[in-house]
Amino acid sequence: MRNHWLLTITFALTTALGCSKLSGNYTDKTYFPIGEGYEWVNLRQNYRTVEDKDSVSFDTVSIRVTSKTTTNEWTTYKLEGGAFEDVGEEVLVSKDGILVFGGVDTIPLIPPEDFKPKESVIGYGLGYRDSVLTISLYSGGGYVLMVYSTERVKGVGVISQEAELRSPPHYEGHIDRLMYFIKDGDTVWRYEETP
């Protein structure tokens, strides 16, 4: 009888610990949904200004998750076709946090209710606007400034992102707007223009 209780407790603990680790859809209810078979299709506007001459072009960019590896503390997702400006092309997720801007900060997957917006001396910012999580980084010095920013929605991820190099009179960069979010070949979110 004692062995039966020991086996039951061991099974319950193993199940609880196993469920607390990252699994396929663990992040889907967060601002950072990610998993194998996920794809984000963006309309990209490339722009460039050099000495008052502007050029603009449009492109379609598909960012796909190609693989997932897990160590004791981190799960790494590799992306193909592009990157998310805030988490890069190798996304590192811990049990309840995610690494942003290559190590500037580790933020919660679901920020707490009492979360306060962040602004730092290095130009890193984190905040909310209309249920959208905004993450930004300004880096550089002198006449050269790099600007990165994303807007994220729960369950969808990045709906808008921007990267720009500013070195007056030279400006160049891109803005991505999410058109489709796809899981395992099925479109689960589509941009709908409001009138």
C-alpha positions as CSV (number, residue, x, y, z in Angstrom):
1,M,0.0,0.0,0.0
2,R,2.8,2.4,0.9
3,N,4.4,1.8,-2.6
4,H,1.1,2.5,-4.2
5,W,1.0,6.0,-2.6
6,L,4.6,6.6,-3.4
7,L,4.0,5.8,-7.1
8,T,0.9,8.0,-7.1
9,I,2.8,11.0,-5.6
10,T,5.7,10.4,-8.0
11,F,3.4,10.3,-11.0
12,A,1.5,13.5,-9.9
13,L,4.8,15.4,-9.4
14,T,6.2,14.1,-12.7
15,T,3.0,15.2,-14.5
16,A,3.0,18.6,-12.8
17,L,6.7,19.3,-13.5
18,G,6.3,18.0,-17.1
19,C,3.3,20.3,-17.7
20,S,5.2,23.3,-16.4
21,K,7.9,23.0,-19.0
22,L,7.4,24.6,-22.5
23,S,5.3,22.6,-24.8
24,G,3.9,23.2,-28.3
25,N,1.3,25.8,-27.4
26,Y,2.6,27.1,-24.1
27,T,3.2,30.6,-25.4
28,D,0.0,30.9,-27.5
29,K,-1.9,33.0,-24.9
30,T,1.0,35.4,-24.6
31,Y,2.4,38.3,-26.6
32,F,5.0,35.9,-27.9
33,P,3.2,33.0,-29.5
34,I,5.8,30.7,-31.2
35,G,6.0,27.1,-32.2
36,E,7.1,24.8,-35.0
37,G,4.9,25.3,-38.1
38,Y,4.2,29.0,-37.3
39,E,4.5,31.6,-40.0
40,W,4.0,35.4,-40.1
41,V,3.5,37.0,-43.6
42,N,4.2,40.7,-43.7
43,L,3.9,43.5,-46.2
44,R,7.3,45.3,-46.0
45,Q,7.8,48.9,-47.0
46,N,11.5,49.6,-47.7
47,Y,12.4,53.2,-47.7
48,R,15.5,55.2,-48.3
49,T,16.3,59.0,-48.2
50,V,19.7,60.2,-49.4
51,E,20.2,64.0,-49.8
52,D,16.5,64.7,-50.2
53,K,15.9,61.9,-52.8
54,D,13.4,59.4,-51.6
55,S,12.8,55.8,-52.8
56,V,10.2,53.4,-51.6
57,S,9.5,49.8,-52.5
58,F,7.2,47.1,-51.2
59,D,7.9,43.4,-50.6
60,T,6.3,40.4,-48.9
61,V,8.3,38.8,-46.1
62,S,7.5,35.5,-44.5
63,I,9.0,34.7,-41.1
64,R,8.8,31.0,-40.3
65,V,9.9,28.9,-37.3
66,T,12.2,26.2,-38.6
67,S,13.3,24.4,-35.4
68,K,13.1,24.2,-31.6
69,T,15.8,23.1,-29.2
70,T,15.4,22.9,-25.4
71,T,18.0,23.0,-22.6
72,N,17.4,23.0,-18.9
73,E,16.4,26.7,-18.7
74,W,15.8,27.9,-22.3
75,T,14.0,26.9,-25.4
76,T,15.5,28.3,-28.6
77,Y,13.4,28.8,-31.7
78,K,15.2,29.4,-35.0
79,L,13.5,31.6,-37.6
80,E,13.9,31.7,-41.4
81,G,13.0,34.4,-43.9
82,G,13.5,37.3,-41.5
83,A,13.6,38.2,-37.9
84,F,11.5,39.9,-35.3
85,E,13.3,43.2,-34.4
86,D,12.7,42.7,-30.6
87,V,13.7,39.0,-30.2
88,G,16.0,38.4,-33.3
89,E,16.1,35.3,-35.5
90,E,17.0,33.0,-32.6
91,V,14.2,33.4,-30.0
92,L,15.1,32.4,-26.5
93,V,12.2,31.6,-24.1
94,S,12.5,30.5,-20.5
95,K,9.7,29.1,-18.4
96,D,8.0,32.5,-17.9
97,G,10.2,35.0,-19.8
98,I,11.8,35.9,-23.1
99,L,15.1,37.6,-24.0
100,V,14.7,40.9,-26.0
101,F,17.3,42.8,-28.0
102,G,20.0,40.2,-27.6
103,G,20.2,40.4,-23.8
104,V,19.1,44.0,-23.0
105,D,16.3,42.5,-20.8
106,T,14.4,39.4,-20.1
107,I,10.7,40.3,-19.9
108,P,7.7,38.2,-18.7
109,L,5.7,36.4,-21.4
110,I,2.6,37.8,-19.7
111,P,3.4,41.0,-17.8
112,P,1.9,41.3,-14.3
113,E,-1.2,43.4,-13.7
114,D,0.9,46.1,-11.9
115,F,3.4,46.3,-14.7
116,K,4.8,49.8,-15.2
117,P,6.2,51.0,-18.6
118,K,10.0,51.0,-18.8
119,E,12.4,53.6,-20.2
120,S,16.1,53.3,-19.8
121,V,19.2,55.4,-20.3
122,I,20.3,53.2,-23.2
123,G,17.1,54.0,-25.1
124,Y,15.2,50.7,-24.4
125,G,11.5,51.1,-23.8
126,L,8.6,48.8,-23.0
127,G,4.9,49.8,-22.6
128,Y,1.3,49.3,-23.5
129,R,-1.2,51.1,-25.7
130,D,-4.7,49.8,-26.3
131,S,-3.7,46.2,-25.3
132,V,-0.7,46.3,-27.6
133,L,2.7,45.6,-26.1
134,T,5.3,48.0,-27.6
135,I,9.0,47.3,-27.4
136,S,11.7,49.6,-28.7
137,L,15.4,50.2,-28.7
138,Y,17.4,53.3,-29.8
139,S,21.1,52.7,-30.1
140,G,24.1,54.6,-31.5
141,G,25.8,57.9,-30.9
142,G,26.8,61.1,-32.6
143,Y,25.2,61.3,-36.1
144,V,24.3,57.6,-36.3
145,L,21.2,56.2,-34.6
146,M,19.6,52.8,-35.0
147,V,15.9,52.5,-34.2
148,Y,14.1,49.2,-33.6
149,S,10.5,48.8,-32.5
150,T,7.7,46.3,-32.5
151,E,4.0,46.2,-31.6
152,R,2.7,42.8,-30.3
153,V,-0.8,41.4,-29.7
154,K,-1.6,38.4,-27.5
155,G,-2.0,35.2,-29.4
156,V,-0.7,36.7,-32.7
157,G,2.7,38.3,-31.9
158,V,4.2,41.1,-34.0
159,I,1.6,43.0,-35.9
160,S,4.0,45.9,-36.8
161,Q,7.8,46.3,-36.7
162,E,10.3,48.9,-37.8
163,A,14.1,49.1,-38.2
164,E,15.8,52.3,-39.3
165,L,19.3,53.7,-39.7
166,R,19.4,57.5,-39.2
167,S,22.6,59.2,-40.3
168,P,21.5,62.6,-41.6
169,P,21.0,63.2,-44.5
170,H,20.8,59.4,-45.0
171,Y,17.8,57.5,-43.6
172,E,16.9,53.9,-44.6
173,G,14.9,51.2,-43.1
174,H,11.7,49.1,-43.3
175,I,8.3,48.9,-41.8
176,D,6.5,45.5,-41.6
177,R,2.7,45.2,-41.3
178,L,1.3,41.7,-40.5
179,M,-1.0,40.4,-43.2
180,Y,-1.4,36.7,-42.1
181,F,-0.5,34.6,-39.1
182,I,-0.4,30.9,-40.0
183,K,-0.2,27.8,-37.8
184,D,0.5,24.4,-39.4
185,G,-0.7,25.7,-42.8
186,D,-3.9,27.2,-41.5
187,T,-4.5,31.0,-41.5
188,V,-5.6,31.8,-37.9
189,W,-5.3,35.6,-38.1
190,R,-5.8,37.9,-41.1
191,Y,-5.4,41.7,-41.3
192,E,-8.8,43.3,-41.9
193,E,-8.8,46.9,-42.9
194,T,-11.4,48.9,-40.9
195,P,-13.5,51.5,-42.8
